[in-house]
Amino acid sequence: MQEMSSRLMTVRPDKMAALVERAARIKETLEQGTKKPYRDVIDVSWGDPHKAGMKPLTFVRQVIAACLYPQLLDGDNLPVDVKQRTEKILRYCDGGSVGSYTLTAGIPEIVESVAQFISQRDGVPADPENIWIHPGSQTSLRSILALMLSSEVSTKRGVLVPVPGHNTTPLSVMALGGVAVPYFLDEERGWELRVDELQRALVSARGTCRPIALYVINPGNPTGHIQSRKSMEEVIRFVAENKLFLLADEVYQGSVYDTNSAFVSYKKLLHELGPPLSHTLELASFHSVSKGFLGECGLRGGYVELLNIDPTVMPYVQQVFQLLTTPPVVGQIALELMAKPPQPGDPSHPLFKRETDLMRSTLVDNVKRAQQVLNQLPAVSCQPIQGGGFAFPRLHLTPKAIRKAKEADMEPDMFYCTRLLEDTGVLLSPGCVYGQKEGTYHIRFSILTAADVMEELLRRLSAFHFQFMKDFS
């Protein structure tokens, strides 16, 4: 357990920060006229669709623009439904201005819209009193963790976290004085979450901490795996039997590419299982406007819904959340538009549908192309990308490449990504940032890109990989 925790603690942001900083310097030199074998830097290290060439949705930007500058409503350039939605949202704001403070939980009418969105998604009523809007889903998660990982207890508390997984979560756990207990996803089975591995992780934590929560990511980041109903049911029963709190990161729920897979929320499945589980299992689920078709990472809008929280604990939850600053109003507006997009018959619906259909077809094609190219490269294997925002292929590096990396005091996949950046201008993330089994190496890159960006990325990556394998054969 201690060895695995130490390995997880190597998920340090400074490693990736150095790579990002180097990419920025290369970009500056290119802009200053320095000649390199490539004309620009392609940064697909983040799940940032707009940064990678995807276009914002017109309806979303029109409403937000009009909310920020209501004088736009006086002209004839905006569709009628955009004007109507803008006027409605401004009535939610004190003084009719997005510059006003809101309640800490969010604008009540927008919280209600989120509740309706969840209810329609799951076919299960959602109580607005159990929903809080925050500046992104990670803020929501950190707030819940802060409540759980009190430093006043004598025994450290632990949170089971997936490996590989979103790297900020174990960092948050450890920063709050908790123990990040790693459980490994099964790469050979398409990054499946296995309950026997959860049990192993739980047993390994004994003597080090008291595990109190399980964190799952579905669809997976960085793995792209979508859990089956059977897998989710097994997880729910494991959580219940071991009296854990379930933290469900479901921010990529709108990003499903595999026709044989479908997103099902943990709340929906919990309801279908019925009592006593549906009435007793404590659950927090997270969502965000940063992912899916909106891709509005910079607007910072996310929410958490809590379920089956002990009534005696809720006052403490409210107390912790009240300490947070009010969520950005523009992010809340984006949540409102995610929850209530244009409907058939609305003037904005035809364009909205064309744009979202184009995004969906682009991402499906990106996934197909990425898997096709990656699995044809020597010493590379990529599990099916069923959903989410990333490809996470494995590099089967040669002993010579591994030795050279160690001589450079780098993880082998960091060495690979550093060489890739210098030689081709492509910035990817090394697998060591997200955790991985000892002796395995991976790279992660976003598939939330424009089609031409994906093609150029794959072209540069392929050419580099062949040369890299030749140099270190």
C-alpha positions as CSV (number, residue, x, y, z in Angstrom):
1,M,0.0,0.0,0.0
2,Q,2.7,2.5,1.0
3,E,4.7,1.7,-2.2
4,M,1.6,2.3,-4.4
5,S,0.8,5.5,-2.6
6,S,4.3,6.8,-3.1
7,R,4.0,6.0,-6.8
8,L,0.8,7.9,-7.0
9,M,2.4,10.8,-5.3
10,T,4.8,11.1,-8.3
11,V,1.7,12.6,-10.1
12,R,3.2,16.0,-9.7
13,P,2.0,19.0,-11.6
14,D,5.5,20.5,-11.9
15,K,6.5,17.7,-14.4
16,M,3.7,18.6,-16.8
17,A,4.2,22.3,-16.1
18,A,7.7,22.2,-17.4
19,L,6.5,20.6,-20.6
20,V,3.8,23.2,-21.1
21,E,6.3,26.0,-20.4
22,R,8.7,24.6,-23.0
23,A,5.8,24.5,-25.5
24,A,5.1,28.2,-24.8
25,R,8.8,29.0,-25.5
26,I,8.8,27.1,-28.7
27,K,5.6,28.9,-29.8
28,E,7.3,32.3,-29.1
29,T,10.4,31.4,-31.1
30,L,8.2,30.4,-34.1
31,E,6.3,33.7,-33.9
32,Q,9.6,35.5,-33.9
33,G,10.6,33.8,-37.2
34,T,12.8,30.9,-36.0
35,K,12.8,28.2,-38.6
36,K,11.8,24.7,-37.4
37,P,10.6,21.6,-39.2
38,Y,7.0,22.6,-38.2
39,R,5.1,25.8,-38.5
40,D,3.1,25.7,-35.2
41,V,2.6,24.0,-31.9
42,I,-0.3,21.6,-31.6
43,D,-1.4,21.5,-28.0
44,V,-3.7,18.6,-27.3
45,S,-2.5,17.9,-23.8
46,W,-5.8,19.3,-22.3
47,G,-9.4,18.5,-22.9
48,D,-10.0,22.0,-24.2
49,P,-12.1,21.8,-27.4
50,H,-12.0,25.4,-28.4
51,K,-8.2,25.6,-27.9
52,A,-7.9,22.6,-30.3
53,G,-10.0,24.3,-33.1
54,M,-13.6,23.3,-32.2
55,K,-16.0,26.2,-32.6
56,P,-18.3,27.5,-29.9
57,L,-22.0,26.9,-30.3
58,T,-23.7,30.0,-31.8
59,F,-26.8,30.0,-29.6
60,V,-24.7,29.7,-26.4
61,R,-22.4,32.6,-27.4
62,Q,-25.3,34.8,-28.6
63,V,-27.2,34.5,-25.3
64,I,-24.0,35.1,-23.2
65,A,-23.0,38.1,-25.4
66,A,-26.5,39.6,-25.0
67,C,-26.5,39.0,-21.2
68,L,-23.2,40.8,-20.9
69,Y,-24.2,43.6,-23.3
70,P,-28.0,43.9,-23.3
71,Q,-27.9,46.7,-25.9
72,L,-27.5,43.9,-28.4
73,L,-31.2,43.2,-27.8
74,D,-32.1,46.5,-29.5
75,G,-30.9,45.4,-32.9
76,D,-32.2,42.8,-35.4
77,N,-29.2,40.6,-35.5
78,L,-30.3,38.1,-32.9
79,P,-33.0,35.4,-33.3
80,V,-36.2,35.9,-31.3
81,D,-35.6,33.0,-29.0
82,V,-32.1,34.3,-28.1
83,K,-33.6,37.6,-27.1
84,Q,-36.3,35.9,-25.1
85,R,-33.9,33.7,-23.3
86,T,-31.6,36.6,-22.6
87,E,-34.4,38.7,-21.1
88,K,-35.5,35.8,-19.0
89,I,-32.0,35.2,-17.6
90,L,-31.4,38.9,-16.9
91,R,-34.6,38.8,-14.8
92,Y,-32.9,36.1,-12.7
93,C,-30.1,38.6,-11.9
94,D,-30.3,41.2,-9.2
95,G,-30.4,44.6,-10.9
96,G,-30.8,42.9,-14.2
97,S,-27.1,42.6,-14.4
98,V,-24.7,39.6,-14.7
99,G,-22.3,41.7,-12.6
100,S,-24.4,41.1,-9.4
101,Y,-23.6,38.6,-6.7
102,T,-25.8,35.5,-6.6
103,L,-26.6,33.0,-3.8
104,T,-23.7,30.7,-3.0
105,A,-25.6,27.7,-4.3
106,G,-26.3,29.5,-7.6
107,I,-29.2,31.5,-9.1
108,P,-32.3,29.6,-7.9
109,E,-33.9,29.5,-11.3
110,I,-30.8,28.1,-12.9
111,V,-30.5,25.5,-10.1
112,E,-34.1,24.5,-10.9
113,S,-33.2,24.2,-14.6
114,V,-30.3,21.8,-13.6
115,A,-32.7,19.8,-11.5
116,Q,-35.1,19.5,-14.5
117,F,-32.2,18.4,-16.7
118,I,-31.2,15.7,-14.3
119,S,-34.8,14.6,-13.9
120,Q,-35.3,14.3,-17.7
121,R,-32.0,12.4,-18.1
122,D,-32.7,9.8,-15.4
123,G,-36.4,9.7,-15.2
124,V,-35.9,10.3,-11.4
125,P,-36.9,13.5,-9.7
126,A,-34.0,15.8,-8.6
127,D,-34.4,18.1,-5.7
128,P,-33.0,21.6,-6.2
129,E,-32.1,21.7,-2.5
130,N,-29.5,19.0,-3.2
131,I,-27.8,20.8,-6.0
132,W,-25.0,23.3,-5.8
133,I,-23.4,25.2,-8.6
134,H,-19.7,25.8,-8.4
135,P,-16.8,27.2,-10.6
136,G,-16.3,23.8,-12.3
137,S,-16.8,20.2,-11.2
138,Q,-13.4,20.0,-9.5
139,T,-14.3,22.8,-7.1
140,S,-17.4,20.8,-6.2
141,L,-15.3,17.6,-5.7
142,R,-12.7,19.4,-3.5
143,S,-15.4,20.9,-1.4
144,I,-16.9,17.4,-0.7
145,L,-13.4,16.0,0.0
146,A,-12.7,18.9,2.4
147,L,-15.8,17.9,4.4
148,M,-14.8,14.2,4.4
149,L,-11.1,14.5,5.2
150,S,-11.2,16.4,8.4
151,S,-7.7,16.7,9.9
152,E,-9.2,16.5,13.4
153,V,-9.6,12.7,13.4
154,S,-6.8,10.5,14.8
155,T,-6.8,8.0,11.9
156,K,-6.1,9.3,8.4
157,R,-9.0,8.8,6.0
158,G,-8.6,7.4,2.5
159,V,-10.3,7.8,-0.9
160,L,-10.0,5.0,-3.5
161,V,-9.0,6.7,-6.7
162,P,-8.6,5.1,-10.2
163,V,-5.2,4.6,-11.9
164,P,-5.0,5.9,-14.4
165,G,-7.3,8.8,-13.5
166,H,-7.8,12.5,-13.4
167,N,-4.6,13.7,-11.8
168,T,-6.0,16.6,-9.7
169,T,-8.1,14.3,-7.5
170,P,-5.3,12.4,-5.7
171,L,-3.4,15.7,-5.3
172,S,-6.5,17.2,-3.7
173,V,-6.9,14.2,-1.4
174,M,-3.4,14.4,-0.2
175,A,-3.4,18.2,0.1
176,L,-6.4,17.9,2.4
177,G,-4.5,15.4,4.6
178,G,-6.1,12.2,3.3
179,V,-4.6,9.2,1.6
180,A,-5.1,8.5,-2.1
181,V,-5.6,4.7,-2.2
182,P,-5.0,3.6,-5.8
183,Y,-7.0,1.0,-7.6
184,F,-5.9,-0.1,-11.1
185,L,-8.1,-0.2,-14.1
186,D,-7.7,-3.3,-16.2
187,E,-6.1,-2.2,-19.5
188,E,-6.2,-5.7,-21.1
189,R,-10.0,-5.6,-20.7
190,G,-10.5,-2.1,-22.2
191,W,-9.7,-0.3,-18.9
192,E,-12.5,-2.1,-17.1
193,L,-13.2,-1.3,-13.4
194,R,-13.1,-4.6,-11.6
195,V,-14.5,-5.1,-8.1
196,D,-11.9,-7.7,-7.1
197,E,-9.3,-4.9,-7.7
198,L,-11.4,-2.5,-5.5
199,Q,-11.3,-5.2,-2.8
200,R,-7.6,-5.6,-3.1
201,A,-7.1,-1.8,-2.8
202,L,-9.4,-1.7,0.3
203,V,-7.5,-4.5,2.0
204,S,-4.1,-2.9,1.2
205,A,-5.2,0.3,2.9
206,R,-5.6,-1.3,6.3
207,G,-3.1,-0.1,8.8
208,T,-2.5,3.1,6.8
209,C,-5.9,4.8,6.7
210,R,-9.6,4.3,7.0
211,P,-11.1,4.4,3.5
212,I,-14.3,6.4,3.5
213,A,-15.0,7.0,-0.2
214,L,-14.7,5.6,-3.7
215,Y,-14.1,8.0,-6.6
216,V,-15.1,6.8,-10.1
217,I,-14.8,8.5,-13.5
218,N,-17.4,7.5,-16.1
219,P,-16.9,7.9,-19.0
220,G,-13.2,7.5,-18.2
221,N,-10.5,10.1,-18.1
222,P,-8.0,9.5,-19.6
223,T,-9.1,5.9,-20.6
224,G,-12.2,6.5,-22.6
225,H,-13.9,3.5,-21.1
226,I,-17.7,3.5,-20.4
227,Q,-18.9,1.3,-17.6
228,S,-21.6,-1.3,-18.3
229,R,-24.7,-1.5,-16.1
230,K,-23.3,-4.8,-14.7
231,S,-20.0,-3.1,-13.7
232,M,-21.9,-0.2,-12.1
233,E,-24.2,-2.4,-10.1
234,E,-21.2,-4.3,-8.8
235,V,-19.6,-1.0,-7.7
236,I,-22.8,0.1,-6.0
237,R,-23.0,-3.1,-4.0
238,F,-19.3,-2.9,-3.1
239,V,-19.7,0.7,-1.9
240,A,-22.8,-0.3,0.2
241,E,-21.2,-3.4,1.7
242,N,-18.1,-1.4,2.8
243,K,-20.0,1.7,3.9
244,L,-18.3,4.0,1.5
245,F,-19.4,7.3,0.0
246,L,-19.6,7.2,-3.8
247,L,-18.1,10.1,-5.8
248,A,-19.2,9.9,-9.4
249,D,-17.3,12.1,-11.9
250,E,-19.7,12.1,-14.9
251,V,-18.6,15.2,-16.7
252,Y,-18.1,13.4,-20.1
253,Q,-21.6,12.0,-20.1
254,G,-22.4,13.8,-23.3
255,S,-19.4,12.3,-25.1
256,V,-20.2,8.7,-26.2
257,Y,-18.8,7.5,-29.5
258,D,-19.3,3.7,-29.4
259,T,-22.7,2.7,-30.8
260,N,-22.7,-0.4,-28.5
261,S,-22.2,1.8,-25.3
262,A,-24.4,4.2,-23.5
263,F,-24.0,6.5,-20.6
264,V,-26.1,5.7,-17.5
265,S,-25.8,7.8,-14.4
266,Y,-25.1,6.2,-11.1
267,K,-28.2,7.9,-9.7
268,K,-30.4,6.3,-12.4
269,L,-29.1,2.8,-11.8
270,L,-29.3,3.3,-8.0
271,H,-32.9,4.2,-8.4
272,E,-33.5,1.1,-10.6
273,L,-32.0,-1.2,-8.0
274,G,-34.6,0.0,-5.5
275,P,-34.5,0.1,-1.7
276,P,-32.7,-0.3,0.5
277,L,-29.8,0.8,-1.7
278,S,-31.7,3.6,-3.4
279,H,-32.6,5.1,-0.1
280,T,-29.3,4.6,1.8
281,L,-26.2,4.8,-0.5
282,E,-24.6,8.2,-0.2
283,L,-23.7,9.6,-3.6
284,A,-22.3,12.8,-5.1
285,S,-22.4,13.2,-8.8
286,F,-20.6,15.9,-10.8
287,H,-21.1,17.5,-14.2
288,S,-19.7,20.6,-16.0
289,V,-20.1,22.8,-19.1
290,S,-16.4,22.3,-19.9
291,K,-17.1,19.0,-21.6
292,G,-19.5,17.7,-24.2
293,F,-20.7,19.9,-27.0
294,L,-20.5,23.2,-25.1
295,G,-16.7,22.8,-24.4
296,E,-16.8,26.1,-22.4
297,C,-13.8,25.3,-20.2
298,G,-13.0,28.9,-19.5
299,L,-16.5,29.9,-18.3
300,R,-16.1,27.7,-15.1
301,G,-19.6,26.3,-14.6
302,G,-20.2,23.0,-12.8
303,Y,-22.5,21.4,-10.3
304,V,-22.8,18.6,-7.7
305,E,-25.9,16.7,-6.8
306,L,-26.0,15.0,-3.4
307,L,-28.1,12.0,-2.7
308,N,-29.0,10.2,0.6
309,I,-26.9,12.4,2.8
310,D,-27.5,12.0,6.5
311,P,-29.8,14.8,7.6
312,T,-27.6,15.5,10.6
313,V,-24.6,16.0,8.2
314,M,-26.4,18.4,5.7
315,P,-25.9,21.5,7.9
316,Y,-22.1,20.8,7.8
317,V,-22.3,20.5,4.0
318,Q,-24.1,23.8,3.7
319,Q,-21.6,25.4,6.1
320,V,-18.6,24.3,4.0
321,F,-20.3,25.3,0.7
322,Q,-21.2,28.7,2.2
323,L,-17.5,29.4,2.7
324,L,-17.0,29.3,-1.1
325,T,-17.3,32.4,-3.3
326,T,-20.4,32.7,-5.4
327,P,-20.0,30.9,-8.7
328,P,-19.4,33.0,-11.8
329,V,-22.6,34.2,-13.3
330,V,-21.5,33.6,-16.9
331,G,-20.7,30.0,-16.0
332,Q,-24.2,29.6,-14.4
333,I,-25.7,30.9,-17.7
334,A,-23.8,28.3,-19.6
335,L,-25.2,25.7,-17.3
336,E,-28.7,27.0,-18.0
337,L,-28.1,26.7,-21.7
338,M,-26.7,23.2,-21.4
339,A,-29.7,22.2,-19.3
340,K,-32.2,23.9,-21.7
341,P,-30.9,24.0,-25.3
342,P,-33.0,25.1,-28.2
343,Q,-35.9,22.8,-29.0
344,P,-37.5,21.9,-32.3
345,G,-39.6,24.8,-33.5
346,D,-37.4,27.4,-31.9
347,P,-35.7,29.8,-34.4
348,S,-32.2,28.8,-33.2
349,H,-32.8,25.1,-33.3
350,P,-31.9,24.3,-37.0
351,L,-28.4,26.0,-36.6
352,F,-27.9,24.4,-33.2
353,K,-28.7,21.0,-34.6
354,R,-26.4,21.4,-37.6
355,E,-23.5,22.5,-35.3
356,T,-24.0,19.7,-32.8
357,D,-24.4,17.1,-35.5
358,L,-21.2,18.3,-37.1
359,M,-19.4,18.1,-33.7
360,R,-20.6,14.6,-33.1
361,S,-19.6,13.3,-36.6
362,T,-16.2,15.0,-36.3
363,L,-15.5,13.4,-32.9
364,V,-16.7,10.0,-34.0
365,D,-14.4,10.3,-37.1
366,N,-11.5,11.5,-34.8
367,V,-11.9,8.4,-32.6
368,K,-11.9,6.1,-35.6
369,R,-8.9,7.8,-37.2
370,A,-6.9,7.9,-33.9
371,Q,-7.5,4.2,-33.2
372,Q,-6.7,3.2,-36.7
373,V,-3.4,5.1,-36.9
374,L,-2.3,4.3,-33.3
375,N,-2.9,0.6,-33.6
376,Q,-0.9,0.5,-36.9
377,L,2.1,2.0,-35.3
378,P,4.8,-0.4,-34.1
379,A,5.0,-0.9,-30.4
380,V,1.8,1.0,-29.7
381,S,-1.5,-0.4,-28.6
382,C,-4.7,1.6,-28.0
383,Q,-7.8,0.2,-26.2
384,P,-11.2,1.1,-27.7
385,I,-12.2,4.8,-27.1
386,Q,-15.8,4.4,-26.2
387,G,-16.3,7.9,-24.8
388,G,-14.7,10.8,-23.0
389,G,-12.3,13.3,-24.4
390,F,-9.0,11.4,-24.9
391,A,-6.9,8.7,-26.5
392,F,-4.6,6.9,-24.0
393,P,-2.4,4.5,-26.0
394,R,0.3,2.4,-24.5
395,L,3.9,2.7,-25.6
396,H,5.9,-0.5,-25.6
397,L,9.3,1.2,-25.4
398,T,12.6,-0.5,-26.0
399,P,15.2,-1.1,-23.3
400,K,17.4,1.4,-25.0
401,A,14.7,4.2,-24.9
402,I,14.0,3.4,-21.2
403,R,17.7,3.6,-20.4
404,K,18.2,6.9,-22.2
405,A,15.1,8.3,-20.3
406,K,16.6,7.3,-17.0
407,E,19.9,8.9,-18.0
408,A,18.0,12.1,-18.6
409,D,16.3,11.7,-15.2
410,M,12.9,11.4,-16.8
411,E,10.0,8.9,-16.8
412,P,10.2,7.1,-20.2
413,D,6.9,8.5,-21.4
414,M,7.9,12.0,-20.4
415,F,11.1,11.5,-22.3
416,Y,9.0,10.4,-25.4
417,C,6.7,13.4,-25.0
418,T,9.6,15.8,-24.6
419,R,11.3,14.5,-27.8
420,L,8.0,14.7,-29.6
421,L,7.5,18.3,-28.7
422,E,11.0,19.3,-29.7
423,D,11.0,17.5,-33.0
424,T,7.4,18.0,-34.1
425,G,5.8,20.8,-32.1
426,V,3.1,18.4,-30.7
427,L,2.3,18.7,-27.0
428,L,0.8,15.5,-25.5
429,S,0.6,14.4,-21.8
430,P,2.8,11.5,-20.6
431,G,1.0,8.7,-18.8
432,C,3.1,9.2,-15.7
433,V,1.0,12.3,-14.9
434,Y,-2.2,10.2,-14.5
435,G,-0.7,7.1,-12.8
436,Q,-0.1,3.8,-14.4
437,K,1.1,0.3,-13.5
438,E,4.8,-0.1,-12.9
439,G,6.6,-0.9,-16.1
440,T,3.9,0.5,-18.4
441,Y,4.1,3.7,-20.4
442,H,1.4,5.8,-22.1
443,I,0.6,9.1,-23.7
444,R,-2.7,11.0,-23.6
445,F,-4.1,13.4,-26.1
446,S,-7.4,15.1,-26.7
447,I,-9.7,13.9,-29.5
448,L,-11.9,17.0,-29.0
449,T,-10.3,18.7,-31.9
450,A,-11.1,20.0,-35.4
451,A,-10.7,17.3,-38.1
452,D,-7.8,19.0,-39.8
453,V,-6.0,19.4,-36.4
454,M,-6.5,15.7,-35.7
455,E,-5.1,14.7,-39.1
456,E,-2.0,16.9,-38.7
457,L,-1.5,15.6,-35.2
458,L,-1.6,12.0,-36.3
459,R,0.7,12.7,-39.3
460,R,3.4,14.3,-37.1
461,L,3.0,11.7,-34.3
462,S,3.4,8.8,-36.8
463,A,6.5,10.2,-38.5
464,F,8.1,10.9,-35.1
465,H,7.2,7.5,-33.7
466,F,8.8,5.6,-36.6
467,Q,12.0,7.7,-36.2
468,F,12.0,7.3,-32.5
469,M,11.7,3.5,-32.6
470,K,14.5,3.5,-35.2
471,D,16.8,5.7,-33.1
472,F,16.2,3.5,-30.0
473,S,15.9,0.1,-31.5
